[in-house]
């Protein structure tokens, strides 16, 4: 029995060899969110995976949101939280909580989990060194723009600080907060932020962790996952997707159209899903190609 187990482990390691060779030195931007961010075992597993990528010679960058944590903090403080067209209405009062939770709570937790394995992770937000510059973004309701407060759309990325950290052997952990041209603070979608950063860094991959297996071919009638599709095929499917999948698939589309060779949507509920995607022949989830 031991010999069989050892042989299986050896086969897995050998299967990983060509992928280790291919992606050595490659930058991989990972959007971290969903259930993987709230389950203790999955959180620890995510940190292990990121450190594994680092030791395997890849250059991981983490971009995170924190919707459930923000909602919980707003509730505790008695601040009303509403949504318009799927976007959180962000008043100045709510924005202070968003910033506090993303930068001071969620970001610090990810940094702490990664740094249990060594002095690798460095936390920053899109405000730092003007990494993300954003403009106010309205929601569109019945074809008309509706003001939803300090919600931003990224219009510029300056990745210099992130590159410096990567070159120093660190793992940047980026909170999805941005500044405006006049110093305003904006809440930005983490999927969008991850895609914009992947393009700016000329990353080899964008990985979006979510709470589904991938992009379903005909949801809700069946749960067959599309293994691979190109940008043109994805663009045709976008209007029919559920509201939760739209920003994730738009992020993949933005990335591959911006020069990122591969973008993936993976199930963050599956332990070590990133390693299964990157280092096995079959992979998992949905891959978007240019």
C-alpha positions, 0 to 999 in steps of 0.5 A: 500500500505504501509503495502504491501511495509513493508511486502515485505521489511520484507520478503527480510530481513528474506530471507537474514538471513540464508546467513547472518549467513552462511557468518558472518566472511567470507572474500570476495575478490571483483574485481571491474572494468568495467562500475560500475567503470565509472558510478557515481550512480553505483560507489556510490552504489558499495561503499554502498554495500561494507560497507553493507558487512562490517556491516553485519559481512563479511570481504570485500577486493577490488582489482581494475584495471582501464583500461579506466582511464589509456587509458584516461590519456595516451591520455591526455599526448600524450603517445601512447598506443597499445595492443598485444594479448589483453594486454597493451604494457607497456613501462617505460614511460607508467608504470609511468602513470599506477602506478599514475592512479591506485594508486593515482587516481582510488584507492583514489576515491574508498577509498573516496567513501567508507569512506563517510560511516565511517573510513573503507577503506585503500588504498594500491597497490601490491607493499606495503609490497610486497603483489604481486611479479611478473615476466615479462610476454610476450604476445603469438602471433601465438605461439611465445612470444612477449615482451610487456614491464612492464606487469607482472604475479603474482608468489607470494602473501604475504597477511600479510598486508592485513590480518592485515588491515582486523583484524583491522576492515578495508576494504583494497582497492588494486591497481593491481600493483606489484614488481619484485624480483629486484624492477621492477614495473609491471602492472598486470591484476586485475582479476588475482590479485584478484584471487591470493589474494583470494587464499592467504587469503583463502577467502570464495568467489571471486566476479568479477564484469564485464559488462555482466550478467554472462557467456553465454551458447552459445554466440553470438547465445543466451544470456542464462546465465549459473547459475552454473558450476564446474571447469572441465566444465569451463576448457572445455569452456575456449578455446571458450570464447571471449577474454574479458571473458577469464581472468575473467573466468580464475580468477574464475578457479584459485580461486576455484582450489586454495581452494576458495569455490565459485567464481562469475561473476556478472553484475556490471551494476545492482545496488547492484548486490553483495547483490543480489548474497550473500543475496538472494536465487536465486542469479544472474550471474554465480557461479563457484564451485570446 
